[in-house]
Amino acid sequence: MRNDNLDLGAIISDAYRQRNQLVGDMIAAGLQRTVARIRAIFKKPAASRPSPEAAQRFCW
């Protein structure tokens, strides 16, 4: 019986590890998209950039 519990514990632990890896990957991808958007804004000429007031809409 003890081995069954250890196996179940290992399965649960691995499931949490995989979930955490997936969440981390999703956060990293979101940050990469955000950084790419910011870089694209600053590559534009100053006249075509959004105003600071418009940029505030993206802040929480």
PDB file of N, CA, C and O in Angstrom:
ATOM      1  N   MET A   1       0.819  -1.192   0.000  1.00  0.00           N
ATOM      2  CA  MET A   1       0.000   0.000   0.000  1.00  0.00           C
ATOM      3  C   MET A   1       0.868   1.263   0.000  1.00  0.00           C
ATOM      4  O   MET A   1       0.525   2.261  -0.633  1.00  0.00           O
ATOM      5  N   ARG A   2       1.975   1.207   0.704  1.00  0.00           N
ATOM      6  CA  ARG A   2       2.853   2.374   0.790  1.00  0.00           C
ATOM      7  C   ARG A   2       3.354   2.788  -0.590  1.00  0.00           C
ATOM      8  O   ARG A   2       3.417   3.981  -0.886  1.00  0.00           O
ATOM      9  N   ASN A   3       3.706   1.842  -1.426  1.00  0.00           N
ATOM     10  CA  ASN A   3       4.186   2.163  -2.767  1.00  0.00           C
ATOM     11  C   ASN A   3       3.109   2.843  -3.599  1.00  0.00           C
ATOM     12  O   ASN A   3       3.406   3.730  -4.399  1.00  0.00           O
ATOM     13  N   ASP A   4       1.849   2.424  -3.411  1.00  0.00           N
ATOM     14  CA  ASP A   4       0.750   3.065  -4.138  1.00  0.00           C
ATOM     15  C   ASP A   4       0.643   4.536  -3.756  1.00  0.00           C
ATOM     16  O   ASP A   4       0.430   5.394  -4.613  1.00  0.00           O
ATOM     17  N   ASN A   5       0.793   4.822  -2.463  1.00  0.00           N
ATOM     18  CA  ASN A   5       0.710   6.211  -2.013  1.00  0.00           C
ATOM     19  C   ASN A   5       1.866   7.036  -2.563  1.00  0.00           C
ATOM     20  O   ASN A   5       1.680   8.190  -2.949  1.00  0.00           O
ATOM     21  N   LEU A   6       3.039   6.457  -2.601  1.00  0.00           N
ATOM     22  CA  LEU A   6       4.187   7.174  -3.146  1.00  0.00           C
ATOM     23  C   LEU A   6       3.997   7.439  -4.630  1.00  0.00           C
ATOM     24  O   LEU A   6       4.334   8.519  -5.117  1.00  0.00           O
ATOM     25  N   ASP A   7       3.461   6.467  -5.348  1.00  0.00           N
ATOM     26  CA  ASP A   7       3.213   6.659  -6.776  1.00  0.00           C
ATOM     27  C   ASP A   7       2.183   7.754  -7.006  1.00  0.00           C
ATOM     28  O   ASP A   7       2.346   8.588  -7.897  1.00  0.00           O
ATOM     29  N   LEU A   8       1.124   7.751  -6.206  1.00  0.00           N
ATOM     30  CA  LEU A   8       0.091   8.773  -6.333  1.00  0.00           C
ATOM     31  C   LEU A   8       0.670  10.149  -6.006  1.00  0.00           C
ATOM     32  O   LEU A   8       0.364  11.133  -6.679  1.00  0.00           O
ATOM     33  N   GLY A   9       1.495  10.212  -4.985  1.00  0.00           N
ATOM     34  CA  GLY A   9       2.145  11.477  -4.629  1.00  0.00           C
ATOM     35  C   GLY A   9       3.030  11.986  -5.749  1.00  0.00           C
ATOM     36  O   GLY A   9       3.062  13.185  -6.028  1.00  0.00           O
ATOM     37  N   ALA A  10       3.751  11.075  -6.394  1.00  0.00           N
ATOM     38  CA  ALA A  10       4.611  11.465  -7.507  1.00  0.00           C
ATOM     39  C   ALA A  10       3.786  11.958  -8.690  1.00  0.00           C
ATOM     40  O   ALA A  10       4.164  12.920  -9.360  1.00  0.00           O
ATOM     41  N   ILE A  11       2.661  11.300  -8.945  1.00  0.00           N
ATOM     42  CA  ILE A  11       1.780  11.716 -10.047  1.00  0.00           C
ATOM     43  C   ILE A  11       1.227  13.111  -9.780  1.00  0.00           C
ATOM     44  O   ILE A  11       1.221  13.964 -10.668  1.00  0.00           O
ATOM     45  N   ILE A  12       0.765  13.338  -8.559  1.00  0.00           N
ATOM     46  CA  ILE A  12       0.211  14.652  -8.208  1.00  0.00           C
ATOM     47  C   ILE A  12       1.295  15.724  -8.287  1.00  0.00           C
ATOM     48  O   ILE A  12       1.062  16.815  -8.807  1.00  0.00           O
ATOM     49  N   SER A  13       2.464  15.410  -7.774  1.00  0.00           N
ATOM     50  CA  SER A  13       3.573  16.360  -7.815  1.00  0.00           C
ATOM     51  C   SER A  13       3.941  16.710  -9.255  1.00  0.00           C
ATOM     52  O   SER A  13       4.182  17.874  -9.571  1.00  0.00           O
ATOM     53  N   ASP A  14       3.982  15.718 -10.110  1.00  0.00           N
ATOM     54  CA  ASP A  14       4.307  15.953 -11.518  1.00  0.00           C
ATOM     55  C   ASP A  14       3.224  16.782 -12.196  1.00  0.00           C
ATOM     56  O   ASP A  14       3.523  17.635 -13.031  1.00  0.00           O
ATOM     57  N   ALA A  15       1.965  16.531 -11.838  1.00  0.00           N
ATOM     58  CA  ALA A  15       0.863  17.308 -12.423  1.00  0.00           C
ATOM     59  C   ALA A  15       0.989  18.783 -12.033  1.00  0.00           C
ATOM     60  O   ALA A  15       0.795  19.663 -12.872  1.00  0.00           O
ATOM     61  N   TYR A  16       1.311  19.055 -10.773  1.00  0.00           N
ATOM     62  CA  TYR A  16       1.503  20.440 -10.342  1.00  0.00           C
ATOM     63  C   TYR A  16       2.686  21.078 -11.061  1.00  0.00           C
ATOM     64  O   TYR A  16       2.619  22.235 -11.476  1.00  0.00           O
ATOM     65  N   ARG A  17       3.767  20.319 -11.205  1.00  0.00           N
ATOM     66  CA  ARG A  17       4.947  20.847 -11.889  1.00  0.00           C
ATOM     67  C   ARG A  17       4.616  21.211 -13.325  1.00  0.00           C
ATOM     68  O   ARG A  17       5.014  22.269 -13.814  1.00  0.00           O
ATOM     69  N   GLN A  18       3.881  20.325 -14.006  1.00  0.00           N
ATOM     70  CA  GLN A  18       3.500  20.594 -15.393  1.00  0.00           C
ATOM     71  C   GLN A  18       2.583  21.806 -15.483  1.00  0.00           C
ATOM     72  O   GLN A  18       2.717  22.633 -16.386  1.00  0.00           O
ATOM     73  N   ARG A  19       1.640  21.906 -14.529  1.00  0.00           N
ATOM     74  CA  ARG A  19       0.734  23.062 -14.527  1.00  0.00           C
ATOM     75  C   ARG A  19       1.523  24.350 -14.329  1.00  0.00           C
ATOM     76  O   ARG A  19       1.296  25.338 -15.028  1.00  0.00           O
ATOM     77  N   ASN A  20       2.444  24.338 -13.379  1.00  0.00           N
ATOM     78  CA  ASN A  20       3.244  25.534 -13.120  1.00  0.00           C
ATOM     79  C   ASN A  20       4.096  25.903 -14.326  1.00  0.00           C
ATOM     80  O   ASN A  20       4.274  27.085 -14.618  1.00  0.00           O
ATOM     81  N   GLN A  21       4.617  24.923 -15.019  1.00  0.00           N
ATOM     82  CA  GLN A  21       5.403  25.182 -16.223  1.00  0.00           C
ATOM     83  C   GLN A  21       4.528  25.823 -17.291  1.00  0.00           C
ATOM     84  O   GLN A  21       4.942  26.777 -17.950  1.00  0.00           O
ATOM     85  N   LEU A  22       3.320  25.298 -17.462  1.00  0.00           N
ATOM     86  CA  LEU A  22       2.393  25.841 -18.454  1.00  0.00           C
ATOM     87  C   LEU A  22       2.017  27.278 -18.123  1.00  0.00           C
ATOM     88  O   LEU A  22       2.009  28.140 -19.003  1.00  0.00           O
ATOM     89  N   VAL A  23       1.706  27.538 -16.860  1.00  0.00           N
ATOM     90  CA  VAL A  23       1.355  28.901 -16.447  1.00  0.00           C
ATOM     91  C   VAL A  23       2.541  29.838 -16.671  1.00  0.00           C
ATOM     92  O   VAL A  23       2.366  30.956 -17.154  1.00  0.00           O
ATOM     93  N   GLY A  24       3.724  29.394 -16.328  1.00  0.00           N
ATOM     94  CA  GLY A  24       4.922  30.202 -16.555  1.00  0.00           C
ATOM     95  C   GLY A  24       5.134  30.499 -18.028  1.00  0.00           C
ATOM     96  O   GLY A  24       5.492  31.619 -18.392  1.00  0.00           O
ATOM     97  N   ASP A  25       4.918  29.508 -18.873  1.00  0.00           N
ATOM     98  CA  ASP A  25       5.057  29.713 -20.319  1.00  0.00           C
ATOM     99  C   ASP A  25       4.028  30.708 -20.837  1.00  0.00           C
ATOM    100  O   ASP A  25       4.334  31.533 -21.698  1.00  0.00           O
ATOM    101  N   MET A  26       2.801  30.630 -20.309  1.00  0.00           N
ATOM    102  CA  MET A  26       1.750  31.552 -20.740  1.00  0.00           C
ATOM    103  C   MET A  26       2.080  32.985 -20.316  1.00  0.00           C
ATOM    104  O   MET A  26       1.868  33.924 -21.083  1.00  0.00           O
ATOM    105  N   ILE A  27       2.589  33.153 -19.117  1.00  0.00           N
ATOM    106  CA  ILE A  27       2.970  34.485 -18.641  1.00  0.00           C
ATOM    107  C   ILE A  27       4.112  35.039 -19.486  1.00  0.00           C
ATOM    108  O   ILE A  27       4.090  36.206 -19.874  1.00  0.00           O
ATOM    109  N   ALA A  28       5.104  34.207 -19.769  1.00  0.00           N
ATOM    110  CA  ALA A  28       6.238  34.651 -20.580  1.00  0.00           C
ATOM    111  C   ALA A  28       5.785  35.060 -21.977  1.00  0.00           C
ATOM    112  O   ALA A  28       6.253  36.068 -22.507  1.00  0.00           O
ATOM    113  N   ALA A  29       4.885  34.296 -22.574  1.00  0.00           N
ATOM    114  CA  ALA A  29       4.391  34.631 -23.913  1.00  0.00           C
ATOM    115  C   ALA A  29       3.631  35.953 -23.887  1.00  0.00           C
ATOM    116  O   ALA A  29       3.782  36.773 -24.792  1.00  0.00           O
ATOM    117  N   GLY A  30       2.824  36.161 -22.865  1.00  0.00           N
ATOM    118  CA  GLY A  30       2.088  37.419 -22.744  1.00  0.00           C
ATOM    119  C   GLY A  30       3.024  38.601 -22.582  1.00  0.00           C
ATOM    120  O   GLY A  30       2.801  39.654 -23.180  1.00  0.00           O
ATOM    121  N   LEU A  31       4.064  38.443 -21.784  1.00  0.00           N
ATOM    122  CA  LEU A  31       5.036  39.520 -21.606  1.00  0.00           C
ATOM    123  C   LEU A  31       5.782  39.812 -22.898  1.00  0.00           C
ATOM    124  O   LEU A  31       6.047  40.973 -23.211  1.00  0.00           O
ATOM    125  N   GLN A  32       6.122  38.775 -23.650  1.00  0.00           N
ATOM    126  CA  GLN A  32       6.807  38.985 -24.926  1.00  0.00           C
ATOM    127  C   GLN A  32       5.933  39.769 -25.890  1.00  0.00           C
ATOM    128  O   GLN A  32       6.425  40.653 -26.592  1.00  0.00           O
ATOM    129  N   ARG A  33       4.628  39.454 -25.934  1.00  0.00           N
ATOM    130  CA  ARG A  33       3.714  40.196 -26.808  1.00  0.00           C
ATOM    131  C   ARG A  33       3.608  41.653 -26.372  1.00  0.00           C
ATOM    132  O   ARG A  33       3.585  42.557 -27.208  1.00  0.00           O
ATOM    133  N   THR A  34       3.545  41.877 -25.063  1.00  0.00           N
ATOM    134  CA  THR A  34       3.439  43.241 -24.549  1.00  0.00           C
ATOM    135  C   THR A  34       4.687  44.048 -24.885  1.00  0.00           C
ATOM    136  O   THR A  34       4.589  45.193 -25.325  1.00  0.00           O
ATOM    137  N   VAL A  35       5.845  43.460 -24.683  1.00  0.00           N
ATOM    138  CA  VAL A  35       7.099  44.148 -25.002  1.00  0.00           C
ATOM    139  C   VAL A  35       7.178  44.441 -26.495  1.00  0.00           C
ATOM    140  O   VAL A  35       7.634  45.514 -26.891  1.00  0.00           O
ATOM    141  N   ALA A  36       6.740  43.504 -27.324  1.00  0.00           N
ATOM    142  CA  ALA A  36       6.753  43.727 -28.774  1.00  0.00           C
ATOM    143  C   ALA A  36       5.842  44.891 -29.149  1.00  0.00           C
ATOM    144  O   ALA A  36       6.190  45.693 -30.016  1.00  0.00           O
ATOM    145  N   ARG A  37       4.682  44.992 -28.506  1.00  0.00           N
ATOM    146  CA  ARG A  37       3.772  46.119 -28.782  1.00  0.00           C
ATOM    147  C   ARG A  37       4.407  47.441 -28.379  1.00  0.00           C
ATOM    148  O   ARG A  37       4.330  48.423 -29.117  1.00  0.00           O
ATOM    149  N   ILE A  38       5.032  47.464 -27.212  1.00  0.00           N
ATOM    150  CA  ILE A  38       5.671  48.701 -26.744  1.00  0.00           C
ATOM    151  C   ILE A  38       6.798  49.102 -27.686  1.00  0.00           C
ATOM    152  O   ILE A  38       6.925  50.275 -28.037  1.00  0.00           O
ATOM    153  N   ARG A  39       7.608  48.147 -28.094  1.00  0.00           N
ATOM    154  CA  ARG A  39       8.700  48.458 -29.024  1.00  0.00           C
ATOM    155  C   ARG A  39       8.164  48.974 -30.349  1.00  0.00           C
ATOM    156  O   ARG A  39       8.735  49.894 -30.934  1.00  0.00           O
ATOM    157  N   ALA A  40       7.070  48.388 -30.827  1.00  0.00           N
ATOM    158  CA  ALA A  40       6.480  48.834 -32.093  1.00  0.00           C
ATOM    159  C   ALA A  40       5.992  50.275 -31.978  1.00  0.00           C
ATOM    160  O   ALA A  40       6.120  51.050 -32.926  1.00  0.00           O
ATOM    161  N   ILE A  41       5.435  50.637 -30.828  1.00  0.00           N
ATOM    162  CA  ILE A  41       4.965  52.014 -30.631  1.00  0.00           C
ATOM    163  C   ILE A  41       6.127  52.991 -30.713  1.00  0.00           C
ATOM    164  O   ILE A  41       6.011  54.039 -31.349  1.00  0.00           O
ATOM    165  N   PHE A  42       7.243  52.662 -30.078  1.00  0.00           N
ATOM    166  CA  PHE A  42       8.356  53.603 -30.040  1.00  0.00           C
ATOM    167  C   PHE A  42       9.183  53.607 -31.319  1.00  0.00           C
ATOM    168  O   PHE A  42      10.033  54.479 -31.493  1.00  0.00           O
ATOM    169  N   LYS A  43       8.957  52.665 -32.206  1.00  0.00           N
ATOM    170  CA  LYS A  43       9.625  52.698 -33.509  1.00  0.00           C
ATOM    171  C   LYS A  43       8.894  53.629 -34.471  1.00  0.00           C
ATOM    172  O   LYS A  43       9.454  54.044 -35.486  1.00  0.00           O
ATOM    173  N   LYS A  44       7.636  53.956 -34.150  1.00  0.00           N
ATOM    174  CA  LYS A  44       6.864  54.848 -35.010  1.00  0.00           C
ATOM    175  C   LYS A  44       7.368  56.278 -34.837  1.00  0.00           C
ATOM    176  O   LYS A  44       7.935  56.616 -33.797  1.00  0.00           O
ATOM    177  N   PRO A  45       7.165  57.113 -35.847  1.00  0.00           N
ATOM    178  CA  PRO A  45       7.494  58.535 -35.675  1.00  0.00           C
ATOM    179  C   PRO A  45       6.670  59.127 -34.527  1.00  0.00           C
ATOM    180  O   PRO A  45       5.561  58.669 -34.252  1.00  0.00           O
ATOM    181  N   ALA A  46       7.207  60.125 -33.873  1.00  0.00           N
ATOM    182  CA  ALA A  46       6.554  60.696 -32.689  1.00  0.00           C
ATOM    183  C   ALA A  46       5.133  61.161 -32.982  1.00  0.00           C
ATOM    184  O   ALA A  46       4.261  61.041 -32.122  1.00  0.00           O
ATOM    185  N   ALA A  47       4.885  61.684 -34.167  1.00  0.00           N
ATOM    186  CA  ALA A  47       3.556  62.215 -34.495  1.00  0.00           C
ATOM    187  C   ALA A  47       2.502  61.111 -34.545  1.00  0.00           C
ATOM    188  O   ALA A  47       1.326  61.379 -34.299  1.00  0.00           O
ATOM    189  N   SER A  48       2.896  59.885 -34.855  1.00  0.00           N
ATOM    190  CA  SER A  48       1.906  58.817 -34.979  1.00  0.00           C
ATOM    191  C   SER A  48       1.796  57.948 -33.726  1.00  0.00           C
ATOM    192  O   SER A  48       1.028  56.987 -33.702  1.00  0.00           O
ATOM    193  N   ARG A  49       2.556  58.282 -32.694  1.00  0.00           N
ATOM    194  CA  ARG A  49       2.460  57.540 -31.436  1.00  0.00           C
ATOM    195  C   ARG A  49       1.178  57.927 -30.705  1.00  0.00           C
ATOM    196  O   ARG A  49       0.686  59.043 -30.870  1.00  0.00           O
ATOM    197  N   PRO A  50       0.637  57.022 -29.905  1.00  0.00           N
ATOM    198  CA  PRO A  50      -0.537  57.394 -29.109  1.00  0.00           C
ATOM    199  C   PRO A  50      -0.166  58.438 -28.056  1.00  0.00           C
ATOM    200  O   PRO A  50       0.968  58.476 -27.581  1.00  0.00           O
ATOM    201  N   SER A  51      -1.113  59.267 -27.705  1.00  0.00           N
ATOM    202  CA  SER A  51      -0.876  60.276 -26.673  1.00  0.00           C
ATOM    203  C   SER A  51      -0.737  59.584 -25.315  1.00  0.00           C
ATOM    204  O   SER A  51      -1.183  58.449 -25.149  1.00  0.00           O
ATOM    205  N   PRO A  52      -0.126  60.260 -24.355  1.00  0.00           N
ATOM    206  CA  PRO A  52      -0.033  59.659 -23.014  1.00  0.00           C
ATOM    207  C   PRO A  52      -1.404  59.329 -22.426  1.00  0.00           C
ATOM    208  O   PRO A  52      -1.549  58.351 -21.692  1.00  0.00           O
ATOM    209  N   GLU A  53      -2.412  60.149 -22.752  1.00  0.00           N
ATOM    210  CA  GLU A  53      -3.760  59.877 -22.248  1.00  0.00           C
ATOM    211  C   GLU A  53      -4.297  58.573 -22.833  1.00  0.00           C
ATOM    212  O   GLU A  53      -4.926  57.783 -22.129  1.00  0.00           O
ATOM    213  N   ALA A  54      -4.049  58.355 -24.113  1.00  0.00           N
ATOM    214  CA  ALA A  54      -4.504  57.114 -24.742  1.00  0.00           C
ATOM    215  C   ALA A  54      -3.739  55.918 -24.178  1.00  0.00           C
ATOM    216  O   ALA A  54      -4.299  54.832 -24.026  1.00  0.00           O
ATOM    217  N   ALA A  55      -2.474  56.120 -23.872  1.00  0.00           N
ATOM    218  CA  ALA A  55      -1.665  55.026 -23.330  1.00  0.00           C
ATOM    219  C   ALA A  55      -2.155  54.617 -21.943  1.00  0.00           C
ATOM    220  O   ALA A  55      -1.975  53.468 -21.539  1.00  0.00           O
ATOM    221  N   GLN A  56      -2.770  55.540 -21.213  1.00  0.00           N
ATOM    222  CA  GLN A  56      -3.263  55.230 -19.865  1.00  0.00           C
ATOM    223  C   GLN A  56      -4.352  54.169 -19.891  1.00  0.00           C
ATOM    224  O   GLN A  56      -4.558  53.474 -18.895  1.00  0.00           O
ATOM    225  N   ARG A  57      -5.047  54.031 -21.002  1.00  0.00           N
ATOM    226  CA  ARG A  57      -6.102  53.019 -21.087  1.00  0.00           C
ATOM    227  C   ARG A  57      -5.542  51.619 -20.920  1.00  0.00           C
ATOM    228  O   ARG A  57      -6.271  50.710 -20.524  1.00  0.00           O
ATOM    229  N   PHE A  58      -4.250  51.424 -21.217  1.00  0.00           N
ATOM    230  CA  PHE A  58      -3.649  50.102 -21.123  1.00  0.00           C
ATOM    231  C   PHE A  58      -3.131  49.813 -19.722  1.00  0.00           C
ATOM    232  O   PHE A  58      -2.723  48.687 -19.436  1.00  0.00           O
ATOM    233  N   CYS A  59      -3.140  50.807 -18.848  1.00  0.00           N
ATOM    234  CA  CYS A  59      -2.686  50.613 -17.470  1.00  0.00           C
ATOM    235  C   CYS A  59      -3.854  50.152 -16.622  1.00  0.00           C
ATOM    236  O   CYS A  59      -5.007  50.482 -16.898  1.00  0.00           O
ATOM    237  N   TRP A  60      -3.543  49.383 -15.585  1.00  0.00           N
ATOM    238  CA  TRP A  60      -4.616  48.879 -14.725  1.00  0.00           C
ATOM    239  C   TRP A  60      -4.863  49.807 -13.590  1.00  0.00           C
ATOM    240  O   TRP A  60      -5.733  49.548 -12.758  1.00  0.00           O
TER     241      TRP A  60
END
